[in-house]
Amino acid sequence: MSLEDVYKEVILDHYRNPRNRGTLEAPPATMVEGFNPLCGDELTLYISIEDGRIADLKMTGQGCSISQSSASMMTEAVAGLTVQEAQEKIDAFKQMMSVKEAELSGEEEAEFGSTGLGELEALKGVVKFPVRIKCATLSWNALAQGLVETGSATTFVESEDGDVDPSHFRD
């Protein structure tokens, strides 16, 4: 089985068996909604912060396998992290989703594990299809927005297309 096949299996597993699916009472949890008009993806994310950590998070929604798998993987990846650690994870994921042209052409194929994102690397292939990047980043943008809305994170700057760019978090 090739690495690409393994990635496909991880994505399909999270799509068929999403983790942390459900709701939290809001308030006290913060509810954030995300929508991708290009694909029709919808996501509602519920975030509970206690003592500067993501104590719990749940998600509901519908959409393509990429958006729903990414949301499922994201909830597992950030649960229990401090807000700062979650912001760093958001930044690392968004960087992975903006791979350089050279990597897209295969000239500099990044090694598995080189991002430190573990299972999230299964979504790395999405960058070959730029229109699908919004699908993969929908939940991450909702998380960034939610961390700000909880009052736990600094404010952020949105890009012109409405994406949250965690590298532009500011005090």
C-alpha positions in Angstrom: 0.0 0.0 0.0 1.4 3.4 -1.0 1.6 6.4 1.3 -1.0 8.1 -0.9 -3.3 5.1 -0.3 -2.7 5.4 3.4 -3.6 9.1 3.3 -6.8 8.3 1.4 -7.8 5.7 4.1 -7.2 8.2 6.9 -9.3 10.8 5.2 -12.1 8.3 4.5 -12.0 6.9 8.0 -12.5 10.4 9.5 -15.3 11.1 7.0 -17.2 7.9 7.7 -16.5 8.0 11.5 -16.1 11.6 12.5 -14.5 12.2 15.9 -16.0 14.7 18.4 -19.3 15.0 16.5 -22.0 16.7 18.6 -22.8 19.9 20.4 -21.9 21.6 23.6 -24.2 24.0 25.4 -23.5 27.5 24.2 -22.9 29.4 26.4 -20.8 28.4 28.3 -19.2 27.0 25.2 -18.5 29.3 22.3 -20.3 28.4 19.0 -18.7 29.4 15.7 -20.2 28.7 12.2 -18.3 28.3 9.0 -19.5 28.1 5.5 -17.6 27.4 2.2 -19.8 28.7 -0.7 -17.6 27.1 -3.3 -18.3 23.6 -2.1 -21.4 24.1 0.1 -19.5 22.9 3.2 -21.1 23.9 6.5 -19.6 23.6 9.9 -20.6 24.5 13.5 -17.8 24.3 16.0 -18.3 24.4 19.8 -15.3 25.3 21.9 -15.0 25.2 25.7 -11.9 26.8 27.2 -10.9 26.2 30.9 -7.7 27.5 32.5 -6.3 28.5 29.1 -6.8 25.0 27.6 -9.2 23.6 25.1 -11.2 21.5 27.5 -13.7 20.3 25.0 -14.7 20.8 21.4 -17.4 19.3 19.3 -18.5 19.9 15.7 -21.5 19.3 13.5 -21.9 20.0 9.8 -22.1 18.6 6.4 -20.0 18.8 3.3 -17.4 17.1 1.2 -15.1 14.4 2.6 -12.2 16.9 2.8 -13.9 19.5 4.9 -15.5 16.9 7.3 -12.4 14.8 7.6 -10.3 17.9 8.3 -12.7 19.0 11.0 -12.7 15.6 12.6 -8.8 15.5 12.6 -8.6 19.0 13.8 -10.8 18.3 16.9 -8.5 15.4 17.8 -5.3 17.4 17.2 -6.2 20.4 19.4 -8.2 18.8 22.2 -6.4 19.5 25.5 -3.9 22.0 24.0 -3.3 25.4 25.5 -4.7 28.3 23.4 -1.1 29.2 22.4 -0.4 25.6 21.3 -3.7 25.5 19.3 -2.7 28.8 17.6 0.7 27.2 16.7 -1.1 24.1 15.3 -3.4 26.3 13.2 -0.4 28.1 11.8 1.4 24.9 11.0 -1.6 23.4 9.3 -2.2 26.6 7.2 1.5 26.6 6.2 1.1 23.0 5.1 -1.9 24.0 3.0 0.2 26.7 1.2 3.0 24.5 -0.2 5.4 26.2 -2.7 5.0 25.6 -6.4 8.3 23.6 -6.4 6.7 21.1 -4.0 3.6 20.8 -6.1 5.6 19.9 -9.2 7.4 17.2 -7.2 10.8 18.8 -7.4 11.1 18.9 -3.6 8.7 16.3 -2.2 8.5 16.9 1.6 9.1 13.8 3.7 6.3 12.2 5.7 6.5 13.6 9.2 8.4 16.7 8.2 5.6 19.0 9.3 5.1 17.5 12.8 1.4 17.4 12.2 1.1 13.6 12.3 -2.2 12.3 10.9 -3.1 15.7 9.6 -0.4 15.2 6.9 -3.0 13.0 5.2 -4.5 16.3 3.9 -1.2 17.4 2.4 -2.3 16.3 -1.1 -5.2 18.8 -1.1 -2.8 21.5 -2.1 -2.6 20.0 -5.6 -6.2 21.1 -6.0 -6.3 24.7 -5.0 -10.1 25.0 -5.0 -10.2 22.3 -2.3 -7.9 24.1 0.1 -10.9 26.1 1.4 -12.5 22.8 2.2 -9.6 21.7 4.3 -9.1 25.0 6.1 -12.8 25.7 6.9 -12.6 24.1 10.4 -9.2 25.6 11.2 -10.5 29.1 10.3 -13.6 28.5 12.5 -11.2 27.4 15.4 -9.1 30.5 15.0 -12.2 32.7 15.1 -13.6 30.8 18.0 -10.4 31.2 20.1 -10.7 34.9 19.6 -14.4 34.9 20.4 -13.8 33.0 23.7 -11.6 35.9 24.7 -8.7 33.4 25.1 -6.7 34.5 22.0 -5.5 37.7 20.5 -7.4 39.2 17.6 -6.6 38.2 14.1 -6.4 39.7 10.7 -8.6 38.2 7.9 -7.2 38.0 4.4 -9.1 39.5 1.5 -10.9 36.3 0.8 -12.1 36.0 4.4 -9.7 33.3 5.5 -8.2 33.7 9.0 -4.4 33.9 8.7 -3.0 32.7 12.1 0.4 34.1 11.2 -1.3 37.5 11.4 -2.6 37.1 15.0 -1.9 40.4 16.8 -2.3 41.8 20.3 
